[in-house]
Amino acid sequence: MPNETSLLSRVSPAVQDYVKALYMLSSDGGDKLVPTTAVAERLGVSAASATKMLKRLAGLGLATHESYRGGALTAPGVRIALEVIRHHRLLETYLAEALGVPWDEVHEEAEVLEHVLSEGLEDRIAALLGDPSRDPHGHPIPAKDGSIATTADKTLWDCADGESAQVGRVSDHEPSVLRYLGDVGIRPGTRVEIVERGPVGGPLFVRVGSNTDVTALSKELSEGVWVD
């Protein structure tokens, strides 16, 4: 993202966190209005703090803000968000593949390091890894030019009984969930067969890969696993 590098270096880590949160919580390219309460919950701050920062982003030209409603990223805000996300997911991949950090630990480490990664080191990491397109959790890594691959919205919970699907990506926000999914073999690229589901919201009974045993997944877990 050659035109945004200098701007990214001038905004604070807090601003970077907010534009990233707005992008992750929005849809259709990151420019849809996101409620203030959703931003506050995502970042673990008060609604008043979120409102103050959204106003600041609007002043910087990185977002628009509607009182009592929320904010939406502008085009420059989207580009900065994608650069931060690129840093984050490249770091996750480097930590997992080059340093052997477990996949349930790389997210928190990358949350800190994404703000201090230089553009030169970003390029070196990408080259060392062979310019990867996905992070360890299956999420697409934005390209240097700011483009990003689309991902499927279908989750395991959306699959029909008897259906077999390949895991595309998994939620990376809860380390305990990642540890459990890893223990039962559910990772990007794994095929999962839906055996049946229990009544009144689950659980979902599945077979993972070539394993003949049946694994039970709650509705909440199943909705955090997306399939291609």
C-alpha positions as CSV (number, residue, x, y, z in Angstrom):
1,M,0.0,0.0,0.0
2,P,2.5,2.5,-1.2
3,N,0.4,5.7,-0.7
4,E,-0.6,4.9,2.9
5,T,2.7,3.9,4.4
6,S,3.6,7.3,5.7
7,L,0.1,7.9,7.0
8,L,0.1,4.6,8.8
9,S,3.3,5.5,10.5
10,R,1.8,8.8,11.7
11,V,-1.3,7.4,13.4
12,S,-1.2,6.1,16.9
13,P,-1.6,2.4,17.9
14,A,-5.0,3.3,19.4
15,V,-6.1,4.8,16.0
16,Q,-4.9,1.7,14.3
17,D,-6.9,-0.5,16.7
18,Y,-10.0,1.4,16.0
19,V,-9.8,1.4,12.2
20,K,-9.0,-2.3,12.4
21,A,-12.0,-2.9,14.7
22,L,-14.3,-1.0,12.4
23,Y,-13.1,-3.0,9.4
24,M,-13.5,-6.3,11.1
25,L,-17.0,-5.5,12.4
26,S,-18.3,-4.1,9.1
27,S,-19.0,-5.9,5.9
28,D,-18.9,-5.4,2.1
29,G,-15.4,-3.8,2.0
30,G,-15.2,-2.4,5.5
31,D,-17.2,0.9,4.8
32,K,-20.5,0.0,6.5
33,L,-21.8,1.7,9.6
34,V,-20.8,-0.1,12.8
35,P,-22.7,0.7,16.0
36,T,-20.7,2.4,18.8
37,T,-21.6,-0.3,21.3
38,A,-20.2,-3.0,19.0
39,V,-16.9,-1.1,18.7
40,A,-16.7,-0.6,22.4
41,E,-17.4,-4.3,23.1
42,R,-14.8,-5.4,20.6
43,L,-12.1,-3.2,22.1
44,G,-13.1,-3.6,25.7
45,V,-13.8,0.1,26.3
46,S,-16.7,2.2,27.4
47,A,-19.3,3.5,24.9
48,A,-18.2,7.1,25.8
49,S,-14.5,6.3,25.0
50,A,-15.5,4.7,21.7
51,T,-17.6,7.7,20.7
52,K,-14.7,10.0,21.5
53,M,-12.3,8.0,19.3
54,L,-14.9,7.7,16.4
55,K,-15.1,11.5,16.4
56,R,-11.3,11.7,16.4
57,L,-11.2,9.3,13.4
58,A,-13.7,11.5,11.6
59,G,-11.5,14.5,12.2
60,L,-8.6,12.6,10.7
61,G,-10.6,11.8,7.6
62,L,-10.4,8.0,8.4
63,A,-14.1,7.5,9.2
64,T,-17.5,9.1,9.3
65,H,-19.4,9.4,12.6
66,E,-23.1,9.6,13.2
67,S,-24.1,10.6,16.7
68,Y,-25.8,7.9,18.7
69,R,-25.3,5.4,15.9
70,G,-21.7,4.7,15.1
71,G,-19.0,5.1,12.5
72,A,-17.9,3.9,9.1
73,L,-14.5,3.9,7.5
74,T,-13.6,6.1,4.6
75,A,-11.4,4.9,1.8
76,P,-8.2,6.0,3.5
77,G,-9.4,4.3,6.7
78,V,-10.0,1.1,4.9
79,R,-6.5,1.1,3.4
80,I,-4.9,1.7,6.8
81,A,-7.1,-1.0,8.4
82,L,-5.9,-3.5,5.7
83,E,-2.3,-2.6,6.3
84,V,-2.7,-3.2,10.0
85,I,-4.4,-6.5,9.3
86,R,-1.6,-7.5,6.9
87,H,0.9,-6.8,9.6
88,H,-1.1,-8.8,12.1
89,R,-1.7,-11.9,9.9
90,L,1.9,-12.0,8.5
91,L,3.2,-11.9,12.1
92,E,0.8,-14.7,13.1
93,T,2.1,-16.8,10.2
94,Y,5.7,-16.0,11.0
95,L,5.3,-16.8,14.7
96,A,3.6,-20.1,13.9
97,E,5.7,-21.3,10.9
98,A,9.2,-19.9,11.7
99,L,9.2,-19.9,15.5
100,G,6.8,-22.7,16.2
101,V,4.5,-20.7,18.5
102,P,1.2,-22.6,19.0
103,W,-1.7,-21.3,16.9
104,D,-3.7,-20.4,20.1
105,E,-0.9,-18.0,21.2
106,V,0.0,-16.1,18.0
107,H,-3.0,-13.8,18.0
108,E,-2.2,-12.1,21.3
109,E,1.5,-11.7,20.3
110,A,0.6,-10.2,16.9
111,E,-1.8,-7.8,18.6
112,V,1.3,-6.1,20.2
113,L,3.8,-6.5,17.4
114,E,1.6,-5.3,14.5
115,H,2.0,-1.7,15.7
116,V,5.8,-1.7,15.6
117,L,6.4,-3.7,12.4
118,S,8.3,-1.6,9.9
119,E,7.5,-1.8,6.2
120,G,11.0,-3.2,5.4
121,L,10.6,-6.0,8.0
122,E,7.1,-6.7,6.7
123,D,8.6,-7.2,3.2
124,R,11.3,-9.5,4.5
125,I,8.8,-11.6,6.5
126,A,6.5,-11.9,3.5
127,A,9.4,-13.0,1.3
128,L,10.7,-15.5,3.8
129,L,7.3,-17.1,4.1
130,G,6.8,-17.2,0.3
131,D,4.2,-14.4,0.4
132,P,1.4,-16.4,2.1
133,S,-2.2,-15.8,1.3
134,R,-3.7,-17.1,4.6
135,D,-2.7,-17.0,8.2
136,P,-2.6,-20.0,10.5
137,H,-6.4,-19.7,11.3
138,G,-7.3,-19.5,7.6
139,H,-8.0,-15.8,7.4
140,P,-6.8,-14.1,4.2
141,I,-3.7,-11.9,4.4
142,P,-4.2,-8.6,2.5
143,A,-1.8,-8.2,-0.4
144,K,0.7,-5.4,-0.5
145,D,-1.5,-3.4,-2.9
146,G,-4.4,-3.6,-0.4
147,S,-6.5,-6.2,-2.2
148,I,-7.9,-9.1,-0.1
149,A,-9.5,-12.4,-1.0
150,T,-13.2,-12.8,-0.2
151,T,-14.2,-15.5,2.2
152,A,-17.2,-17.8,2.5
153,D,-19.8,-16.9,5.1
154,K,-21.1,-20.5,5.5
155,T,-20.3,-22.0,8.9
156,L,-20.4,-25.6,10.1
157,W,-23.7,-24.8,11.8
158,D,-25.1,-23.9,8.4
159,C,-24.3,-27.3,6.9
160,A,-27.0,-30.0,6.5
161,D,-26.9,-33.4,8.2
162,G,-24.8,-35.8,6.1
163,E,-22.9,-32.9,4.4
164,S,-19.1,-32.9,4.1
165,A,-17.2,-29.6,4.0
166,Q,-13.7,-28.4,4.1
167,V,-12.7,-26.0,6.9
168,G,-11.7,-22.6,5.5
169,R,-11.0,-20.5,8.6
170,V,-11.7,-20.4,12.3
171,S,-12.3,-17.7,14.8
172,D,-9.0,-16.7,16.5
173,H,-10.4,-14.6,19.5
174,E,-10.5,-17.3,22.1
175,P,-7.3,-19.3,22.8
176,S,-9.2,-22.0,24.7
177,V,-11.4,-22.5,21.7
178,L,-8.4,-22.8,19.4
179,R,-6.8,-25.3,21.7
180,Y,-10.0,-27.4,21.7
181,L,-10.4,-27.3,17.9
182,G,-6.7,-28.2,17.5
183,D,-7.1,-31.1,19.9
184,V,-10.0,-32.6,17.9
185,G,-8.2,-31.9,14.6
186,I,-10.3,-29.0,13.2
187,R,-8.0,-26.8,11.3
188,P,-8.1,-25.0,7.9
189,G,-8.0,-27.6,5.2
190,T,-9.6,-30.4,7.3
191,R,-12.7,-32.1,6.0
192,V,-15.6,-32.4,8.4
193,E,-18.7,-34.5,8.0
194,I,-21.9,-33.5,9.7
195,V,-23.4,-36.6,11.3
196,E,-26.4,-35.0,13.0
197,R,-27.4,-32.3,15.4
198,G,-29.1,-32.4,18.8
199,P,-32.4,-30.8,19.5
200,V,-33.0,-27.2,20.5
201,G,-29.8,-25.7,19.3
202,G,-27.3,-28.5,19.3
203,P,-24.8,-29.9,19.8
204,L,-23.5,-30.7,16.3
205,F,-22.1,-34.1,16.0
206,V,-19.3,-34.4,13.4
207,R,-16.5,-36.6,12.1
208,V,-13.2,-34.9,11.5
209,G,-10.9,-36.0,8.7
210,S,-10.4,-39.8,8.6
211,N,-11.3,-40.2,12.2
212,T,-14.3,-42.5,12.7
213,D,-15.1,-41.2,16.1
214,V,-17.8,-38.6,16.5
215,T,-17.1,-35.2,18.1
216,A,-19.7,-32.9,19.6
217,L,-19.5,-29.2,19.0
218,S,-21.7,-26.6,20.5
219,K,-23.7,-24.2,18.3
220,E,-21.4,-21.4,19.4
221,L,-18.3,-23.3,18.4
222,S,-19.8,-24.5,15.1
223,E,-20.6,-20.9,14.2
224,G,-16.9,-20.0,14.6
225,V,-15.8,-22.4,12.0
226,W,-16.3,-21.3,8.4
227,V,-16.2,-23.8,5.5
228,D,-15.3,-23.4,1.8
